[in-house]
């Protein structure tokens, strides 16, 4: 476990990620998800962090066509503290054609042995994904040593406030049981369980109805990484 780090004295802001930051975002999320139960189930221990980083580079490519898809918590000098991937209403699932085009990239990320397991994760999540229009949070992570310092709350708070203003619900899957209280403080509630095959880990789908702007209290801190994520978003 990493030793706690101090937040930058000059503070940080929330903004959309720049295309040139995709590598830095992927590396940050790879560090955040290094111990995530689903990621450790899909990637072998050897070189796991590099494999996860490759996955998040691909995930960003899939998200990029969507407005506001990647948000970061960043200092004025460009240091990234956290990152979140978002999909707007009706945009969470890529078309069959897009998935076919991306298949060679997924094979590169997961390997031909790991690709079937990644597909099982995707299928399990797709089976229970709600049909009601909503914003979807596939992935969010805070860098090592900065969990519990409010970065995760700040990172999600801006988008959640927009969803409240527009009356849009939000959906995610938490892959780490320790993150559930954090999401509950933000207004999410568990709607079931997703049990992966072959003795794989459990994910908890969570739903958040829009709330009045003055009726929501943002929680403090986020765990390292949360599947608020799917391997093939």
ABEGO torsion letter per residue (X at the ends): XBBBBBBBAAEBBBBBBBAAAAAAAAAAAAAAAAABAAAAAABBABGAAAAAAAAAAAAAAAAAABBGABBBBBBAAGBBABBBBBBBBGAABBBAAAAAAAAAAAAAAAEAAAAAAAAAAAAAAAAABBABBBBBBABBBBBBGABGAGAAAAAAAAAAAAAAAAGBBBBBBBABAAAAAAAAAAGBBBAEBBBBBGGBBBBBBBBBBBBBAAABBBBBEBBABBABBBABX
